């Protein structure tokens, strides 16, 4: 039976679009999405436990339930906006933490929060690190002497030359506590 051009289907349930209203069960499912497994959410929303997995799949499928998919997108957008991390919110929260810590007398926490604010600013603290490989324990005596001479040459008059003339062994002294 061929459809006539321009004729609208009037039998059966009307097609679901993005603008269709959500049922109560669908609203419960959409608002709690992300808090538990989809099967459990569908069951808690009021769908049959036996068919909860199938109902969850159908509600997440934008071809079968575009109105629920739209509601879920909007909910995720709202949550992302509410909990997003941005510079001004980060600085404001750290300032609030610092102020509350000062009021509570937790000075260490206040200092840490203020330091974190400075690090977030980017130009207050400078992290400088130098990575060296190897150690003096792995060097021969000649290599150590050579390295010391290079340091003396670099530092010039700033080096104090201290050489041990002799080593004398002191007696073991017992310390009383």
C-alpha positions as CSV (number, residue, x, y, z in Angstrom):
1,X,0.0,0.0,0.0
2,X,1.7,3.2,-1.2
3,X,1.5,6.4,0.8
4,X,-0.1,9.3,-0.9
5,X,2.1,12.4,-1.2
6,X,1.3,15.0,1.5
7,X,-0.8,12.6,3.7
8,X,0.2,12.5,7.3
9,X,0.0,9.2,9.3
10,X,-2.8,9.4,11.9
11,X,-2.7,5.9,13.2
12,X,-0.7,4.7,16.2
13,X,1.3,6.7,18.6
14,X,2.6,10.1,17.4
15,X,6.3,10.4,16.5
16,X,8.6,11.6,19.2
17,X,10.6,14.7,18.4
18,X,13.1,16.8,20.4
19,X,10.3,19.0,21.5
20,X,8.1,16.2,22.9
21,X,7.4,16.3,26.6
22,X,9.2,13.9,29.0
23,X,7.1,11.6,31.2
24,X,7.7,11.5,34.9
25,X,9.9,8.4,34.6
26,X,11.9,9.9,31.9
27,X,12.5,13.1,33.9
28,X,13.7,11.0,36.9
29,X,16.1,9.1,34.6
30,X,17.4,12.2,33.0
31,X,18.0,14.1,36.2
32,X,19.9,11.3,37.9
33,X,22.0,10.2,34.9
34,X,25.6,9.8,35.9
35,X,24.9,8.9,39.5
36,X,24.6,5.1,39.1
37,X,24.5,2.5,36.3
38,X,22.0,3.2,33.6
39,X,20.1,-0.1,34.4
40,X,19.8,0.9,38.1
41,X,18.7,4.4,37.1
42,X,16.0,3.1,34.8
43,X,14.7,0.8,37.5
44,X,14.8,3.5,40.2
45,X,12.9,5.8,37.8
46,X,10.1,3.3,37.8
47,X,10.7,1.0,34.8
48,X,10.5,-2.7,35.1
49,X,13.7,-4.3,36.5
50,X,13.6,-7.0,33.8
51,X,13.5,-4.4,31.0
52,X,15.5,-1.6,32.7
53,X,18.6,-2.2,30.5
54,X,16.5,-2.0,27.3
55,X,14.6,1.1,28.5
56,X,17.9,2.8,29.4
57,X,19.3,2.0,26.0
58,X,16.2,3.3,24.2
59,X,16.2,6.5,26.3
60,X,19.9,7.2,25.5
61,X,19.4,6.5,21.7
62,X,18.8,9.9,20.0
63,X,17.0,8.1,17.1
64,X,14.5,6.5,19.4
65,X,14.2,9.2,22.1
66,X,15.4,12.5,20.7
67,X,13.6,14.4,23.5
68,X,15.4,12.5,26.2
69,X,18.8,12.9,24.4
70,X,18.1,16.7,24.2
71,X,17.2,16.8,28.0
72,X,20.4,14.9,28.8
73,X,22.5,17.3,26.7
74,X,21.0,20.3,28.4
75,X,21.5,18.7,31.9
76,X,25.2,17.9,31.1
77,X,25.7,21.5,29.8
78,X,24.2,22.9,33.1
79,X,26.5,20.7,35.2
80,X,29.5,21.6,33.1
81,X,28.7,25.3,33.6
82,X,28.1,24.8,37.3
83,X,31.3,22.9,38.0
84,X,33.7,24.2,35.4
85,X,37.1,25.2,36.5
86,X,38.1,28.6,35.3
87,X,40.7,31.1,36.5
88,X,38.4,33.6,38.2
89,X,36.5,30.9,40.1
90,X,39.7,29.1,41.1
91,X,41.3,32.3,42.5
92,X,38.0,33.2,44.3
93,X,37.7,29.8,45.9
94,X,41.3,29.8,47.0
95,X,40.8,33.3,48.5
96,X,37.7,32.0,50.4
97,X,39.6,29.0,51.7
98,X,42.4,31.3,52.8
99,X,40.0,33.7,54.6
100,X,38.2,30.8,56.4
101,X,41.5,29.2,57.4
102,X,42.6,32.5,58.9
103,X,39.4,32.9,60.8
104,X,39.8,29.4,62.2
105,X,43.4,30.0,63.1
106,X,44.7,27.4,60.6
107,X,47.6,29.5,59.5
108,X,49.3,26.7,57.6
109,X,46.2,26.1,55.5
110,X,45.9,29.8,54.9
111,X,49.5,30.0,53.7
112,X,49.1,27.1,51.4
113,X,45.9,28.6,49.9
114,X,47.7,31.9,49.4
115,X,50.7,30.1,47.8
116,X,48.3,28.3,45.5
117,X,46.8,31.6,44.5
118,X,50.3,32.9,43.7
119,X,51.2,29.9,41.6
120,X,47.9,30.2,39.7
121,X,48.8,33.8,38.9
122,X,51.8,32.5,37.2
123,X,54.3,35.4,37.6
124,X,54.7,35.6,41.4
125,X,56.7,32.4,42.1
126,X,59.4,31.1,39.9
127,X,60.1,27.3,40.0
128,X,63.7,26.7,39.2
129,X,65.2,23.2,39.2
130,X,68.4,21.8,38.0
131,X,68.7,18.1,37.1
132,X,72.0,16.5,37.4
133,X,72.9,12.9,36.5
134,X,75.5,10.9,38.4
135,X,77.0,11.6,41.7
136,X,80.4,12.1,43.3
137,X,80.3,8.5,44.5
138,X,80.5,7.3,40.8
139,X,83.5,9.5,40.0
140,X,87.1,8.6,40.2
141,X,89.6,10.6,42.3
142,X,91.0,12.3,39.2
143,X,87.5,13.3,38.0
144,X,86.7,14.8,41.4
145,X,89.9,16.8,41.5
146,X,89.2,18.0,37.9
147,X,85.6,19.0,38.8
148,X,86.9,20.9,41.9
149,X,89.5,22.7,39.8
150,X,86.8,23.7,37.3
151,X,84.7,25.1,40.2
152,X,87.7,27.1,41.5
153,X,88.2,28.5,38.0
154,X,84.5,29.5,37.7
155,X,84.3,31.1,41.2
156,X,87.7,32.7,41.3
157,X,88.5,34.4,44.6
158,X,85.2,33.3,46.2
159,X,86.6,29.8,47.0
160,X,88.3,29.2,50.4
161,X,91.0,26.7,50.0
162,X,90.8,24.3,53.0
163,X,93.0,21.3,53.0
164,X,93.3,18.8,55.8
165,X,96.9,18.5,56.9
166,X,96.3,15.5,59.0
167,X,93.4,13.7,60.5
168,X,93.4,12.8,64.2
169,X,91.1,10.4,65.7
170,X,89.1,11.6,68.7
171,X,88.2,9.4,71.5
172,X,84.6,8.1,71.6
173,X,82.7,10.3,73.9
174,X,79.5,9.1,75.4
175,X,76.7,11.6,75.4
176,X,74.3,11.3,78.3
177,X,70.7,12.2,77.7
